[in-house]
Amino acid sequence: MLGPVQTRSVSPVFVGRTEELNSLNEALARAAAGEPQALLLGGEAGVGKTRLVEEFATAACRQGAVVALGGCVEIGADGLPFAPFSTALRALRRALPDELAAAAAGQEEELARLLPEIGEALPARGTSRHDEESLARLFELTARLLERVAAERTVVVALEDLHWADASTRHLLAYLFRTLRTGRLVVLATYRADDIHRRHPLRPLLAELDRLRTVHRIELGRFTRAEVSRQIAGILATEPDPAQVDDIFERSDGNAFFVEELAVCATEGCGTGLTDSLRDLLLVRVESLPERTQRVARVVAEGGSTVEYRLLAAVTGLAEDDLIEALRAAVNANILSPAPDGDGYRFRHSLVREAVADDLLPGERSRLNRRYAEALEADPTLVPADERVMRLASYWYHAHDPAKALPAVLDAATAARRRHAYSEQLRLLERAMELWDTTPEDVRDALRPVDYTEVYPPCGCDPATTPLRYLDLMAEAAVAGRLGGERERALKIAKRALHLLEDDGDPLRAAWFWVQRSHLVQGLARGDGWTELAAAEELVRGLPPSEVHAEVLYNFANWSMLHCPGPEAVTAAERAVEYARMVGAREIEMNACVTDAGLAVESGDVETGLAAMFEILRQTLDDGLSAVAGRVYVNLPNALEAIGRSREAVPILEEGLGYARTHGMSDKEAWIWGNLAESLYSLGRWDQAAEAAVQAELIGRSAQPRGFHAANRATLALARGDLPEAARQLTAARGYFGSHDRTPQHDLPLSDLAIGIAAAEGRLLDARADLERVLDTGFPPGTQRYAWPLLLTAATTEADSLGLPVAEQGRAKILDRIREAARPLATNAPVWLAHERWLRAELLRAESADTPDYWSEAVTAFEPLERPYDLARVRHRLAQALLSAPGGAEQPDRDRATELLRLAHAAADHLGARPLADAVGLLAQRARLTLTAERAPAPDDPARSLGLTGRERDVLRLVALGRTNRQIAGELFISPKTASVHVSNILAKLAVSGRGEAAAVAHRLGLFPQEALQVPITE
């Protein structure tokens, strides 16, 4: 549009900033070595942030980096959702089209919320329900996209003017700064420090980022006098007069932009009579321009950060030659500059735009916004498609025309929801509610829920013909606030809606708002949400099936499953499935099915519940219901772990990790890592369990997964004898879980840990007090997986304290209470039955009444379970019982005890379970037993002297390593039935009664000396 123009006020010399530029270049070097960098560049307006970024970007490009710039965009007083990220991703797509396409493969539809060009256009209504992880999913996919694009070459993403950023942009930037772990990537964000007043929305983010050690913050100061002199010399192309330098330095106070303005004003003679007012300084050269140019400048100032040429032409109404002449004068005067993409104009510095905009009269401002809106309505192609709806809403709103503004604002809110920009959706919906009463009734009556709402189900009315209601806006706003993290505002909206509904006679809508209020109360740590859910359930009772009814029942059942599982929860889950299926609410149906299956497992119908979960996983994967599938990847392995089938859980968890990563489900991924750590711990793969716990900590963001991970680390630390670490992690777990919403699945393991730590520290009375608090509450149905270990810890504590004076008072009562609490617990899973045998033996030990037979039953129960730590512990106790026989142990019992202690010590040593290893060693020392196997003189092949065939020798070797028949079959490529026959033959030939005794014979005879002391664990 314009040919080359002459500009003078930008200094061709880059002045100062050596230290800051070195910091940026050092960050670039670290990124090039594969360490992602996060930087914040702050400074007052006009101090030179943009110029520094330009210099850094030029240097980065010279070193082969790809630089993508994005700026936060203002439309009047409004920011565009994700604008800087969209712009930066667009730049990356131009520079690295193939790399970006490969990095986004499989997630184009989700990532199109930030960059529509990389995926198919999103449908008018979402294809799936919005959930708590929608925003986190988008953020996680964006982070992984950037990491993949920057895997092979250095990428710099620079985001300017963060002080104008919308809430979604701020949240995404914070997520990136917290989670970037790999890639040759630099993320640099700039902000205007003098704008960050106490209530500015950027202030909390800056405080949060300051606490991250990975974020480097750079503050850009003002120029010194010497630097001002060099800047003026560059602008004027001559050495300045020292008096002039002194004057400009004093008046600008070293601000680079003001130095430029003062230098040019002094040269052009426009500074005569200029006051010290900064606003006057910024306006003085604008007011010296021709009137037509000033008018164009005022139009541009109200249009936003950048105004497209065609839009500007439509709004000004000037002939093309007159408009170009006015623009040329503004560009020559360095007031305006062409936009980087060459399609519009913007002020050279935002300070000038703000001064010109502030100088507009109120009526003038609304008139200009009306012109912008009318021009954009007449020709929507005047602005980029992804900005059109938001800009039109802003123009009409600031034009103060409710009849036009309300539909436009609602359109913008719908667009924000599609992009998961929930904070912006909430702001726009609040604006719509503000406009509601002033909008003409006929305009409101023409609006339809089908066009603007999504979260509240139709429930008996046709959303295409029923007029939009104010309560519909409140429903959208409540959910937008909840999903966008604005829970306090959302709760106020929900309370207000329920107040309006008190006399409305709409129980379904009231029930729906009570469910939202339940979620919000829990999210704000104000309670467990039960009171609100009970109110919702009461309102829908007796009503015909509907989507709201199904949702209430599902939430009721899910809450009950977590807090107090029982028949009422099962009934609610079954009805939720039925009602959801009747009304076609597929996602509610599948979620209710997951809850129903979980309740089945907990109630003892294990195989039915597991089969249902496997089927749900298959269906949700086929149907693309990723949120439900992610939930199954958490719950199904958790159910398998609960019944002792840890080995089956591990591959499902590993598959779930890949699924969660692919779909950007960071919270689900964190839960899966935690479940994996738990299963690996059970299998005796403790080092891997510790690594999984570290990964869980890196991934998890919300409180409950972090509490779960802390509890896992506490369990491992306690078993390894690190009591200070166990206590620290227990305290952390309690802090994460809080006291507002206590559930058995979290509360009982923490109580188990508290008892175990207190016992290890010799605080018996504290351990008893923790136990009695649990027993006073009781174990809800279906919580046997947590109850058995807790009761076992308590019984072991009592047995270990036998003989201590402090322990005698109240011992009998405590033991009776433990027995009473254990009596109703389920034993229909092998692991629960094994715990029952172990608990019985421990209780008898606490009464000095245990015998080897009781401990033999416990050992036999644990041998096939692939729980090496538990097996080692009961082997230790069996050895102790054998050695404690009245009158002293016979030699066969001593031999058997020796082998048991060797096996237990080997397992404890391999696991790093120091307390157990010490206890085993002490027992062996007292009994004068050696824990190292001795080679006894034997024939060349002792196995043949026992009559064992070569295949039976192979089977016995695996039996000695603790393998099950199925594992033996897998390793020897035979059927499990054949393996069972071989084991039976071996037991007969060795004249022993069980696998443990066979293993002991093999060890005693030294049949497998190099393998005999290995821990019975398979990877």
Order of alpha helices (4+ residues) and beta strands (2+ residues): alpha-beta-alpha-beta-beta-beta-alpha-alpha-alpha-alpha-beta-alpha-beta-alpha-beta-alpha-alpha-alpha-alpha-alpha-beta-alpha-alpha-beta-beta-alpha-alpha-alpha-alpha-alpha-alpha-alpha-alpha-alpha-alpha-alpha-alpha-alpha-alpha-alpha-alpha-alpha-alpha-alpha-alpha-alpha-alpha-alpha-alpha-alpha-alpha-alpha-alpha-alpha-alpha-alpha-alpha-alpha-alpha-alpha-alpha
